[in-house]
Amino acid sequence: MTKILVVDDETDLEILIKQKFRRQIREKEFEFVFAINGLDAMEKLRQHDDIDIVLSDINMPVMDGLSLLANLGEFSPAIKAVIVSAYGDMDNIRSAMNKGAFDFICKPVNFEDLELTVRKTIKQVNQIRETLKAIKENNILRMYVDESVLNYMNRQEFEHSLILNETVEATVMFIDICGFTAITENEKADTVVTLLNKYFDVMVKEIIAQKGYIDKFIGDAIMAVFRGDFHLDRAIDAALAVRGLIENLPSHPEGFSFTPKVSIGINTGELVSGNIGSVTLKRLDYTVIGDVVNTAQRLQSVAKPGQVVISAHAYEQVKESFRFNELGEVPLKNKANPVKIYEVLG
């Protein structure tokens, strides 16, 4: 249901809108909230944080429509305003558009035109809301957003998730495409990027299927994190699925010889989760850090093509659920003593 705020000091408009849109109101397609001036409208916006569209007159007492437009940004970047006014001269139209109005309708109102405009505006609002949802939830693609969007999210629950630094139990997985560097040195850029994205897409689908998320893409490697119930089991399931799918891809993509294989390292334990980066550059990355992450990357570095390697600590937790091959002890960077590792067979 779309909630629409109508701002006009002429109470007759409220009656007309309720009459003309009675079917949409009855079927709960539209819900209307009414205000008599800009100041009243701002109070209604505070009371109804789910308003999608504002239909506003220009000439009103206390606070006019143009002043209201200038203040809409503080409520939500998703709200779109349509000016409904008898003042249809170009100066007013330009002033309204410069202050962020999405469209302009002249009085007397043609209600068929108004409904078409409302529906067009709804599509725009939905697109913005989908973008906001992607920014909040999608850790696969990092998006650059303008200040108004960030200000809005910072007032919502997303602010808490952005600034929340916590210690969590999770599993980290590093996946590297073996031998891919040679392709980057010998093939065209378009070929390299197309092929790498194809492989990444296969991996990402399996990670998401196991409710993991992509923390980052690092060259021709992926860092994925799994949290929640059975996070280690789900990470191993994802790793085995990725390995199988990659190895079954064509051996001669794009007209040259390359048999894709992956090496995978998995570790589990206590991680520090937080928003890390540079405030000065306005580039912050919500990520995990710690010894568990570093060890997972180093386990991947010692894994051979086609191997899924885990730590002994991880092995003890899932040894009854999968088949393993003990690989013995290996030296890992920044580890004082060799570390026992296991290969996941299936």
C-alpha positions in Angstrom: 0.0 0.0 0.0 1.2 3.5 -0.9 0.8 6.2 1.7 0.3 9.7 0.2 0.4 13.0 2.1 -1.8 15.7 0.6 -0.9 19.3 1.7 -3.4 22.0 0.9 -5.2 24.7 2.9 -8.3 24.1 0.7 -10.3 21.4 2.5 -12.4 20.8 -0.6 -9.4 19.0 -2.1 -9.5 16.4 0.7 -13.1 15.7 0.0 -12.5 15.4 -3.8 -9.5 13.1 -3.3 -11.5 10.8 -1.0 -14.3 10.6 -3.6 -12.1 10.2 -6.7 -9.9 7.5 -5.1 -12.5 5.7 -3.0 -11.9 2.4 -4.8 -8.1 2.6 -4.3 -8.7 3.5 -0.6 -11.2 0.7 -0.1 -8.9 -1.8 -1.7 -6.0 -0.6 0.4 -4.0 0.4 -2.6 -3.6 4.0 -1.5 -3.8 5.6 2.0 -4.1 9.3 2.3 -2.9 11.6 5.1 -3.9 15.3 5.0 -2.2 18.5 6.2 -3.3 22.1 5.8 0.1 23.7 5.4 3.8 22.9 5.2 4.4 23.0 9.0 1.5 20.7 9.6 2.9 18.5 6.8 6.2 18.2 8.6 4.4 17.1 11.7 2.5 14.5 9.8 5.8 13.2 8.2 7.2 12.8 11.8 4.1 10.8 12.7 4.0 8.7 9.6 7.5 7.6 8.6 6.2 5.3 5.8 4.9 8.2 3.6 5.9 7.6 0.0 4.6 10.6 -1.9 3.7 14.2 -1.0 1.1 16.1 -3.1 1.5 19.8 -2.1 0.1 23.1 -3.0 2.5 26.1 -3.2 0.6 29.0 -1.7 -0.4 28.2 1.9 -0.3 30.1 5.2 2.4 29.4 7.9 4.6 27.5 5.6 4.3 27.4 1.8 4.9 24.4 -0.5 8.3 25.5 -1.7 9.6 25.8 1.9 8.2 22.3 2.6 10.1 21.0 -0.4 13.3 22.4 0.9 12.8 20.4 4.1 11.7 17.1 2.8 15.2 15.7 2.5 15.6 15.5 6.3 12.8 12.9 6.4 13.7 10.4 3.7 15.5 10.4 0.3 12.8 8.0 -0.9 9.9 10.5 -0.6 9.0 12.2 -3.9 6.9 15.4 -4.1 4.4 16.4 -6.7 3.3 20.0 -6.7 -0.4 20.5 -7.2 -1.0 24.2 -7.7 -2.9 26.9 -9.5 0.3 28.8 -9.9 1.4 27.1 -13.1 3.8 29.8 -14.4 7.3 28.8 -15.3 9.0 30.6 -12.4 7.0 28.5 -9.9 7.6 25.3 -11.8 11.4 26.0 -12.0 11.5 26.9 -8.3 9.7 23.7 -7.4 11.9 21.5 -9.6 15.0 23.1 -8.3 13.9 22.3 -4.8 13.4 18.6 -5.7 9.8 18.3 -6.9 9.3 15.1 -9.0 6.4 16.5 -11.1 4.0 19.4 -11.3 0.2 19.4 -11.8 -1.9 22.5 -12.3 -5.3 23.2 -10.8 -8.1 22.6 -11.4 -7.0 19.0 -11.0 -7.5 16.5 -13.7 -7.8 13.4 -11.5 -7.0 10.9 -14.3 -3.8 12.8 -14.9 -3.2 12.9 -11.1 -3.6 9.1 -10.8 -1.2 8.5 -13.7 1.3 10.9 -12.1 0.9 9.2 -8.7 1.6 5.8 -10.3 4.6 7.1 -12.1 5.9 8.5 -8.9 5.3 5.3 -7.1 7.6 3.5 -9.5 10.3 6.0 -8.8 9.9 5.7 -5.0 10.0 1.9 -5.3 13.2 2.0 -7.3 14.8 4.2 -4.6 13.6 1.9 -1.8 15.1 -1.1 -3.6 18.3 0.8 -3.8 18.2 1.6 -0.1 17.5 -2.1 0.6 20.5 -3.1 -1.5 22.7 -0.7 0.4 21.6 -2.1 3.7 21.6 -5.8 3.0 23.8 -6.5 0.0 27.4 -7.2 1.0 28.2 -8.5 -2.4 28.2 -5.1 -4.3 29.5 -2.0 -2.5 27.6 1.0 -3.6 28.5 4.7 -3.5 25.6 6.8 -2.4 25.0 10.5 -2.0 24.9 12.2 1.4 21.1 12.4 1.6 20.8 8.6 1.4 23.5 8.1 4.0 21.9 10.6 6.3 18.6 8.8 6.0 20.1 5.4 6.8 22.1 6.8 9.7 18.7 7.8 11.3 17.4 4.3 10.8 18.3 1.0 12.3 21.1 0.8 9.7 23.1 3.3 11.8 23.3 0.8 14.6 24.6 -1.9 12.3 27.2 0.4 10.7 28.7 1.6 13.9 28.3 -1.7 15.9 31.7 -3.2 16.6 31.4 -6.6 18.1 33.0 -9.9 18.7 31.2 -12.8 16.9 31.5 -16.5 16.3 31.7 -17.1 12.6 33.4 -19.0 9.8 35.6 -17.4 7.1 36.3 -18.9 3.7 38.9 -17.9 1.1 38.5 -19.2 -2.4 41.2 -18.6 -5.0 41.0 -19.4 -8.7 44.2 -21.3 -9.3 46.4 -20.2 -12.2 44.2 -17.3 -13.2 47.0 -14.8 -13.0 48.5 -16.2 -16.1 45.3 -15.4 -18.0 45.5 -11.7 -16.8 49.0 -11.5 -18.3 48.2 -13.0 -21.7 44.6 -12.2 -22.6 42.6 -9.1 -23.4 41.1 -7.1 -20.5 37.5 -7.8 -21.7 38.2 -11.5 -21.8 39.8 -11.6 -18.3 37.0 -9.6 -16.7 34.2 -11.6 -18.4 35.7 -14.9 -17.5 36.4 -13.9 -13.9 32.9 -12.6 -13.4 31.5 -15.8 -14.8 33.5 -17.8 -12.2 32.6 -15.4 -9.4 28.9 -15.7 -10.2 29.0 -19.5 -9.9 30.7 -19.2 -6.5 28.5 -16.4 -5.2 25.3 -18.3 -5.9 26.5 -21.3 -3.8 27.7 -19.1 -0.9 24.4 -17.3 -0.8 22.5 -20.6 -1.0 24.2 -21.5 2.3 23.3 -18.1 3.8 26.9 -16.8 3.6 27.8 -13.4 2.4 30.6 -12.0 0.3 32.9 -9.9 2.5 35.1 -8.8 -0.4 36.5 -9.7 -3.8 40.3 -9.7 -3.7 41.7 -9.9 -7.2 40.8 -13.4 -8.4 39.8 -14.6 -4.9 36.7 -14.3 -2.7 36.5 -13.8 1.0 33.1 -15.1 2.4 31.8 -15.1 5.9 29.1 -17.4 7.5 27.3 -16.6 10.7 24.5 -18.1 12.7 23.5 -21.7 13.3 25.9 -24.3 11.9 28.0 -21.7 10.2 31.0 -24.0 9.8 28.9 -26.8 8.3 27.3 -24.4 5.8 30.7 -23.0 4.8 32.0 -26.5 4.1 28.9 -27.3 2.1 29.3 -24.2 0.1 33.0 -24.9 -0.5 32.3 -28.4 -1.8 29.5 -27.2 -4.1 31.8 -24.4 -5.5 34.6 -26.9 -6.1 32.3 -29.3 -7.9 30.7 -26.7 -10.1 33.9 -24.9 -11.0 35.6 -28.2 -12.0 32.7 -29.1 -14.2 32.9 -25.8 -16.2 34.2 -26.0 -19.8 38.0 -26.5 -20.0 38.5 -24.2 -23.0 36.5 -21.0 -22.3 36.7 -18.0 -24.7 38.8 -19.9 -27.2 41.9 -20.6 -25.1 43.0 -23.5 -22.9 42.3 -23.1 -19.2 40.9 -25.7 -16.8 39.4 -23.9 -13.8 40.1 -25.2 -10.3 39.9 -23.6 -6.9 41.9 -23.8 -3.7 39.9 -23.1 -0.6 40.8 -22.3 3.0 38.3 -22.4 5.9 38.7 -21.4 9.5 36.3 -20.8 12.3 36.2 -19.0 15.6 35.9 -15.6 17.3 36.1 -12.6 15.0 36.0 -8.8 15.4 33.3 -7.4 13.3 33.1 -3.7 12.5 33.1 -0.8 10.1 36.7 -0.3 9.1 38.3 2.2 6.7 38.9 5.9 6.3 36.4 8.5 7.5 38.4 11.1 5.6 38.0 9.2 2.3 34.4 8.3 3.3 35.2 4.7 2.5 34.3 2.3 5.2 34.0 -1.4 4.8 31.8 -3.5 7.1 34.1 -6.5 7.6 35.7 -9.0 10.0 39.3 -9.1 11.1 41.4 -11.2 13.5 43.6 -14.3 13.6 40.8 -16.5 12.4 40.6 -14.5 9.1 44.4 -14.4 8.7 44.6 -18.1 9.2 41.8 -18.9 6.7 43.7 -16.9 4.1 46.9 -18.8 4.8 45.1 -22.2 4.8 43.9 -21.2 1.3 47.5 -20.4 0.3 48.7 -23.9 1.2 45.8 -25.6 -0.4 46.5 -27.3 -3.7 44.2 -26.9 -6.7 40.9 -28.7 -6.0 41.6 -28.9 -2.2 39.4 -27.6 0.6 41.6 -27.2 3.7 40.5 -26.5 7.2 42.3 -26.1 10.6 42.5 -28.7 13.3 40.2 -26.5 15.4 37.5 -26.6 12.7 38.1 -30.3 12.1 37.2 -31.1 15.7 33.9 -29.5 15.4 32.7 -31.2 12.2 34.7 -34.5 12.1 31.5 -36.5 12.4 29.8 -34.7 9.6 32.3 -34.9 6.7 35.0 -37.1 5.3 38.6 -35.9 5.8 42.2 -36.6 5.0 44.8 -35.5 7.5 47.5 -33.5 5.7 49.9 -33.2 8.6 51.5 -30.1 10.0 52.5 -27.1 7.8 54.2 -23.8 8.7 52.0 -20.8 8.4 53.1 -17.2 8.3 53.2 -15.5 11.7 52.6 -18.9 13.5 55.3 -19.9 15.9 54.6 -23.6 15.4 53.5 -25.7 12.5 49.7 -26.1 12.3 47.9 -29.4 11.7 45.5 -29.2 8.7 42.9 -31.4 7.1 41.5 -31.7 3.6 37.7 -32.0 3.3 37.0 -34.9 0.9 33.2 -34.8 1.0 
